Amino acid sequence: MLLSDRVALITGAASGIGKASARLFAREGARVLLADLDAVNGRAVAAEISAAGGTAQFVATDVSKAADAPRAVDTAVRVWGRLDILYNNAAPTRLCNERDRAVHELDEAVWDTMIDVALKGGFLMSKHALPVMMRQQRGVILNTATINALVAEPGVDSYTAAKGGVVALTRSMALNYGKYGIRVNAVCPAGVWTPMLRQWCSEQPDPASTVRYLNEIHPLGYCPDGDAI
């Protein structure tokens, strides 16, 4: 029960890393607000957590929209009276990932979507969560970045740029808000076998070759036969 009595807001919580994090946080005692565009799966995850004895609610949220961020934060504070953890995990849609390209081939709309969700979304959520945490004199903000933010991979230029911005913003926020007792960190995972990535692999011209490539670039192997998160 490492998170007993804590309140956590997780974006992108309807599937993948966000869903797994919501389950884990709840098992450790946190009251969890799941924020996502996918209301069907988001509510299902919240119901699953509640049925298992945890405490969870869902709020429909588009992190790229300025009005949605304060609404999500206000929901956590209204329901549970505080906000201890903000996990900025929401990722761009699978369609956007499929159309990410090298710069000379990259559509401006894909660039805008990637920046709006992966970078601007974290900014907007943090902007409204931070005043709550500053009043509390404590809090944690966690941002999902990627190994691509540190070591580039060819052909996913907008994703690399957006997540590189997440790392830079994390460093700056950590310096700005440490004096208020607020810790800000980023995680930079490599490939994670989520439903989104599983679907992406299956839609490549040669799925088997794609999986082999993923295994080659992960020192411990990619383990694509495991269950999706």
HUCOR-V407970 format. One record per helix or strand of 2 or more residues. SS is the DSSP state (2 for helix, 1 for strand). FROM is the first residue (numbers start at 1). TO is the last residue. If there is no record, write none. Layout:
ss: (SS & SS)
from: (FROM & FROM)
to: (TO & TO)
This chain:
ss: (1 & 2 & 1 & 2 & 1 & 2 & 1 & 2 & 2 & 2 & 1 & 2 & 2 & 1 & 2 & 2)
from: (7 & 16 & 31 & 39 & 55 & 66 & 85 & 94 & 103 & 108 & 139 & 147 & 157 & 182 & 195 & 207)
to: (11 & 27 & 36 & 51 & 60 & 80 & 88 & 98 & 105 & 136 & 144 & 149 & 180 & 187 & 202 & 217)
